[in-house]
Amino acid sequence: MTIHVVKVGESIYSIALEYGVPMSQIINDNELTDPTQLVVGQTLVILFPKQTHSVQSGETLTEIATKYGLTVRQMLRNNPVLKGEMTIYPGQTLVISYEEEPKSTLSVNAYSYPFITDSLLRRTLPYLTNLTPFTYGMTETGTLVDLEDEKLIAMAKEMGVVPLMHLSTLTDEGNFSSDLASLILNDSTLQKTLTDHIVENMQTKGYQGLDVDFEFIPAKDAQPYAAFIRSLADRLHPLGYLVYTAVAPKTSSDQPGLLYQGHSYADLGAAADGVLLMTYEWGYTYGPPMAVSPLPNVRQVVEYAITEIPKNKIWLGISNYGYDWALPYVKGTTRATSISNQYAVSIARKYKAVIQFDETAQAPWFRYHDENGVEHEVWFEDARSIKARLALIPEYGLYGAGYWNLVRPFPQNWRVLNALYNIRES
């Protein structure tokens, strides 16, 4: 795999000629919406097939996978042109392997809102170990706020992906409630009621694990929260379910702030079967323009986490989005717009911006002026930034990656992931 950065004067034709691969392959692998207008500074993932198979009349994808000792999901990952579908036709060329073989293995979890399109979910599922629909809330009486997740669970199971139930203190207003968390964590009767509802829902819906995400927990509730995770594990383990939890991106045990103080890495790491580091949102809606997941910041969190949590329990959070800030940034006033990584490139194309790359943050960015003359600054993710973050997983011996979230397409990410890593399948 090569990550090509588009230079002035280049075209799909010239790039394909440079690497000796078909133009159609570059277009399909990167899912380019307008291949005739590349943006200077945008990345293209170039893959080099090692072995291919020409489909014969009557053959099925399952038969071809078996012939070469692959799973069907690996065939789908190697052939994104199939879009997660089993349909093939005589004469079609399928990739069996690439010249660069993966050297590491990891698990992949991803969060998704229920409104994700069927087509996007279907073509993404082959790359996942777990799928976590977002989110079940709860009431002050310990009952669950339901989620329309049936479609996601069914599609995940059809692909052999483990569905995880997601529980949070998120309110209808879109905020995490500290008061609701404190109420639940300090009332054993409410916890039992809530746990009973969780078990019933998991068994009814067909979930195979639980992911708990209580954020903005007061410092006084750090131990009760860890005890709650332990109690969930004690109840769910005999039923065959694992329990995961997400934690704020801390760099020390005594880090101040409501976001951090209620999450004890050591205690939650001991209580849960897996811990997701939410290593994103340094660049955020109300903050100044900067990378969402600057590599030095992410690394600092990982280096602290491995001193408190077993490495084989840690999932690294990966951001699948960017932000567009209007300038000048005014604290308390400026509100950035959340955008997809693909859309960021389309903005650069529309306004003829040149995409830059911050070598320290390991993230792409650019500036442009809109129709009203207002200057903007955009930070997002591309193949280079994703490769840099994923590389931390084998470097530190972590268990896997957790993506927030799937509803925005980012095909280059999945090409990089599949080229560099074997993905654990259930």
C-alpha positions in Angstrom: 0.0 0.0 0.0 1.1 3.5 -0.8 -0.5 6.7 0.3 -0.2 9.2 -2.5 -0.5 12.9 -1.9 -1.8 14.8 -4.9 0.5 17.4 -6.4 -0.1 20.3 -8.7 -0.9 19.2 -12.2 -1.6 15.5 -11.4 -4.6 13.6 -12.6 -6.0 10.2 -12.0 -4.5 9.1 -15.3 -1.0 10.3 -14.4 -1.2 8.8 -10.9 -2.4 5.4 -12.3 0.4 5.5 -14.8 3.0 6.3 -12.1 2.0 3.2 -10.1 1.0 0.9 -12.9 -2.5 0.3 -11.6 -5.9 0.9 -13.4 -7.6 4.2 -12.9 -10.8 2.4 -12.1 -9.1 0.7 -9.1 -7.9 4.0 -7.6 -11.4 5.5 -8.1 -13.2 2.5 -6.6 -10.8 2.0 -3.7 -11.0 5.6 -2.7 -14.7 6.0 -3.7 -13.9 9.2 -5.5 -17.1 11.3 -6.2 -15.3 13.5 -8.8 -12.1 11.8 -10.0 -11.7 14.5 -12.7 -11.0 17.2 -10.1 -8.4 16.1 -7.6 -7.4 18.5 -4.8 -3.8 19.4 -4.2 -2.8 17.8 -0.9 -5.6 15.2 -0.8 -4.5 11.6 -0.2 -5.2 8.5 -2.4 -4.7 5.0 -1.2 -2.9 2.9 -3.8 -3.2 -0.8 -3.4 -1.2 -3.5 -5.3 -3.0 -6.8 -5.8 -0.8 -9.9 -5.5 -3.2 -12.7 -6.4 -6.5 -12.4 -8.2 -9.3 -14.7 -9.2 -11.5 -14.6 -12.3 -15.0 -15.6 -11.4 -16.3 -18.6 -13.3 -19.9 -19.3 -14.2 -21.8 -20.8 -11.2 -19.2 -19.9 -8.6 -20.2 -18.2 -5.3 -18.2 -15.9 -3.1 -18.3 -18.5 -0.3 -16.8 -21.1 -2.6 -14.0 -18.8 -3.8 -13.2 -17.8 -0.2 -13.0 -21.4 0.8 -10.8 -22.3 -2.2 -8.2 -19.8 -1.0 -8.5 -20.4 2.7 -10.1 -17.0 3.4 -13.3 -16.0 5.2 -16.1 -14.4 3.2 -15.6 -11.2 5.2 -11.9 -11.1 4.2 -13.0 -11.4 0.6 -15.4 -8.5 1.1 -12.6 -6.5 2.7 -10.2 -7.2 -0.2 -12.9 -6.3 -2.7 -14.7 -3.1 -1.7 -16.2 -2.9 -5.1 -18.7 -5.6 -3.8 -20.0 -3.1 -1.3 -20.5 -5.8 1.3 -22.8 -7.8 -1.0 -22.4 -11.4 -2.0 -23.3 -10.9 -5.6 -20.6 -11.7 -8.2 -20.7 -12.3 -11.9 -18.7 -14.5 -14.4 -15.6 -12.8 -15.6 -15.3 -10.5 -12.6 -11.8 -10.1 -11.2 -11.6 -10.5 -7.4 -8.6 -9.7 -5.3 -7.4 -12.6 -3.2 -4.3 -11.0 -1.6 -2.2 -7.9 -1.8 1.6 -7.5 -2.1 1.9 -6.1 1.4 0.7 -8.6 4.0 -0.7 -7.5 7.4 1.8 -7.9 10.2 -0.5 -7.2 13.2 -3.9 -8.3 14.4 -6.5 -6.1 16.1 -10.2 -6.0 17.0 -12.4 -3.2 15.6 -15.4 -1.8 17.3 -17.5 1.1 15.9 -20.4 3.1 17.2 -23.4 4.0 15.0 -26.6 5.9 15.2 -29.6 3.9 14.1 -30.2 6.2 11.1 -27.1 5.0 9.3 -28.0 4.0 5.7 -28.3 0.3 4.9 -25.8 0.6 2.1 -23.1 2.3 4.2 -23.5 -0.1 7.1 -23.4 -3.1 4.8 -20.1 -2.1 3.1 -18.5 -1.2 6.5 -19.5 -4.3 8.6 -16.9 -6.6 7.0 -14.2 -4.5 8.7 -15.7 -4.8 12.2 -15.4 -7.2 15.1 -18.1 -5.4 17.1 -20.9 -3.0 16.3 -22.3 -0.7 19.0 -25.6 1.1 18.3 -25.8 4.4 20.1 -27.4 4.7 22.7 -29.7 3.4 25.4 -30.5 6.1 28.0 -32.1 5.5 31.4 -34.7 7.1 33.7 -34.6 8.1 37.3 -36.5 5.0 38.1 -33.9 2.7 36.6 -35.8 1.8 33.4 -34.3 2.1 29.9 -35.0 4.6 27.2 -35.5 2.4 24.2 -33.5 2.5 20.9 -34.6 1.5 17.4 -31.7 -0.8 16.9 -33.3 -3.9 15.4 -32.0 -3.3 11.9 -28.4 -2.7 13.1 -28.4 -5.9 15.3 -29.8 -8.0 12.5 -27.3 -6.8 9.9 -24.4 -7.2 12.3 -25.3 -10.8 13.0 -25.8 -11.5 9.4 -22.2 -10.5 8.8 -20.9 -12.3 11.9 -20.3 -9.1 13.8 -20.9 -9.0 17.5 -23.6 -6.4 18.6 -22.9 -4.6 21.8 -25.6 -2.8 23.8 -24.6 0.8 24.6 -25.7 2.3 27.9 -25.2 6.0 28.7 -26.5 8.9 30.8 -27.2 10.9 27.7 -30.4 13.0 27.9 -32.9 14.1 25.3 -31.0 17.4 25.2 -27.9 15.7 24.0 -25.9 16.2 27.3 -24.5 13.6 29.7 -26.3 14.0 33.1 -24.0 14.1 36.1 -27.1 14.1 38.4 -28.6 11.0 36.8 -25.2 9.2 37.0 -24.9 10.1 40.7 -28.4 9.0 41.4 -27.9 5.6 39.9 -24.5 5.0 41.3 -25.5 5.7 44.9 -28.7 3.7 45.0 -28.4 -0.2 45.0 -32.1 -0.6 44.4 -32.0 1.5 41.3 -28.9 -0.4 40.1 -30.6 -3.7 40.5 -33.7 -2.5 38.6 -31.5 -1.1 35.8 -29.4 -4.2 35.6 -32.6 -6.4 35.4 -33.8 -4.2 32.5 -30.4 -4.4 30.8 -30.4 -8.2 31.0 -33.9 -8.5 29.7 -33.2 -6.1 26.8 -29.9 -7.9 25.8 -31.7 -11.3 25.8 -34.7 -9.9 23.9 -32.8 -8.0 21.3 -29.9 -10.5 20.9 -27.0 -8.4 22.1 -23.8 -10.2 23.0 -22.1 -7.7 25.3 -22.5 -4.4 27.1 -20.7 -1.1 26.7 -21.2 1.5 29.5 -20.5 5.2 29.0 -21.2 7.5 31.9 -19.5 10.8 31.4 -19.0 13.9 33.5 -19.2 11.9 36.7 -18.4 13.8 40.0 -15.1 12.9 41.6 -17.0 11.5 44.6 -18.6 8.9 42.4 -15.4 7.5 40.9 -15.4 4.5 43.2 -19.2 3.9 43.0 -18.9 3.9 39.2 -16.1 1.3 39.2 -18.2 -0.8 41.7 -21.2 -0.5 39.3 -19.1 -1.8 36.4 -17.9 -4.7 38.6 -21.5 -5.5 39.6 -22.6 -5.6 35.9 -19.7 -7.9 35.1 -20.6 -10.2 38.0 -24.2 -10.4 36.7 -23.4 -10.7 33.0 -20.4 -13.0 32.9 -22.4 -16.1 33.9 -24.8 -15.3 31.0 -21.8 -15.3 28.6 -21.7 -11.5 28.1 -18.6 -9.2 28.3 -18.7 -5.7 29.8 -16.8 -2.7 28.3 -16.6 0.9 29.4 -15.4 4.1 27.8 -13.1 6.6 29.6 -12.2 10.2 29.2 -8.7 10.8 27.7 -6.7 11.2 30.9 -2.9 11.7 31.2 -2.6 11.3 35.0 -4.6 9.9 37.9 -5.2 13.2 39.5 -6.2 15.2 36.3 -8.7 17.9 37.4 -12.0 18.5 35.7 -15.5 17.0 35.7 -14.7 15.1 32.5 -11.8 13.2 34.1 -12.2 12.9 37.9 -15.0 10.3 37.9 -13.0 7.8 35.7 -10.4 5.9 37.6 -8.4 4.1 35.0 -7.0 1.5 37.5 -10.4 0.6 39.0 -12.3 0.6 35.7 -9.6 -1.4 34.0 -9.8 -4.0 36.7 -13.6 -4.2 36.6 -14.3 -4.2 32.9 -13.4 -6.7 30.2 -12.3 -3.9 27.8 -11.8 -0.1 28.1 -12.2 2.4 25.2 -9.9 5.5 25.4 -11.9 8.3 24.0 -8.9 9.8 22.3 -10.5 12.6 20.3 -12.2 16.0 20.7 -9.2 18.1 21.4 -10.4 20.1 18.4 -14.2 20.4 19.2 -17.3 22.5 18.5 -16.6 25.3 20.9 -12.8 25.2 21.0 -10.2 26.9 18.8 -9.2 25.4 15.5 -7.0 22.3 15.8 -6.8 18.6 15.1 -9.5 16.5 16.5 -7.0 13.8 17.6 -3.5 15.3 17.6 -1.0 12.4 17.7 1.1 13.7 20.6 -2.0 14.1 22.7 -3.3 10.6 21.8 0.1 9.1 22.6 0.3 10.8 26.0 -3.1 9.3 26.9 -2.0 5.8 25.8 1.3 6.0 27.7 -0.6 6.9 30.9 -3.3 4.3 30.3 -0.9 1.3 30.0 0.4 2.1 33.5 -3.1 1.6 34.9 -5.0 -0.8 32.6 -3.8 -4.1 31.1 -2.7 -3.5 27.5 -4.9 -6.4 26.2 -8.0 -4.6 27.5 -7.4 -1.2 25.8 -9.2 -0.1 22.7 -7.9 3.1 21.1 -10.6 5.7 20.1 -10.4 6.7 16.5 -12.2 9.9 15.2 -14.1 9.7 11.9 -15.0 13.3 11.4 -13.6 16.8 11.2 -14.6 20.4 12.0 -15.0 23.7 10.0 -14.4 26.9 12.0 -15.3 30.4 10.9 -12.5 32.8 11.6 -11.5 34.7 13.6 -12.1 32.3 16.5 -13.9 34.0 19.4 -14.0 32.0 22.6 -17.6 31.6 23.8 -19.0 32.7 20.4 -17.5 30.7 17.6 -19.2 27.3 17.0 -17.5 24.9 14.6 -19.5 22.7 12.2 -18.9 19.0 12.4 -18.2 17.5 8.9 -17.2 14.2 7.3 -13.7 13.7 6.1 -15.0 13.2 2.5 -17.0 16.5 2.7 -13.8 18.3 3.9 -12.1 17.4 0.7 -15.2 18.5 -1.3 -15.0 21.9 0.5 -11.3 22.2 -0.5 -12.3 21.3 -4.1 -15.1 23.9 -4.2 -13.0 26.8 -2.9 -9.8 25.7 -4.6 -7.9 25.3 -1.3 -4.7 23.5 -1.0 -4.7 20.8 1.8 -1.8 21.1 4.2 -0.5 18.5 6.6 0.6 19.2 10.2 3.6 16.9 10.8 3.3 17.3 14.6 -0.4 16.7 14.9 -0.3 14.3 12.0 -3.5 15.7 10.6 -4.6 17.5 7.4 -6.0 21.0 7.4 -6.7 24.0 5.1 -8.2 27.5 5.0 -10.6 29.0 2.5 -12.9 32.0 2.0 -16.6 31.4 1.5 -19.0 33.3 -0.7 -19.4 36.0 1.9 -15.7 36.6 2.2 -15.5 34.9 5.6 -12.3 32.9 6.2 -12.6 29.3 7.5 -10.2 26.8 8.9 -10.9 23.0 8.5 -9.2 20.1 10.3 -10.1 16.5 9.4 -8.7 13.0 8.9 -7.2 11.4 5.9 -5.3 8.2 5.1 -2.0 9.6 6.6 -3.6 10.6 9.9 -5.5 7.3 10.3 -2.4 5.3 9.5 -0.5 7.2 12.2 -3.1 6.6 14.9 -3.7 3.0 14.1 0.1 2.4 14.3 -0.1 3.1 18.0 -2.1 -0.1 18.6 0.7 -2.6 17.7 3.4 -0.2 19.0 1.9 -0.3 22.5 0.4 -3.8 22.3 -3.2 -2.6 22.6 -6.2 -4.8 21.8 -8.0 -2.8 19.2 -9.6 0.3 17.7 -13.0 1.9 18.5 -14.4 4.3 15.9 -16.7 7.2 16.6 -18.7 6.9 14.5 -19.9 5.1 11.3 -22.7 7.3 9.9 -20.2 9.3 7.8 -18.4 7.4 5.0 -14.6 7.3 5.1 -13.5 4.6 2.6 -9.8 5.4 2.8 -9.8 4.5 6.5 -11.0 0.9 5.7 -8.6 0.5 2.9 -5.7 1.5 5.2 -7.0 -0.7 8.0 -7.4 -3.8 5.8 -3.9 -3.3 4.2 -2.1 -3.1 7.5 -4.0 -5.3 9.9 -5.7 -8.6 10.3 -9.1 -8.0 11.8 -10.4 -10.4 14.5 -13.6 -12.0 13.5 -16.0 -13.5 16.1 
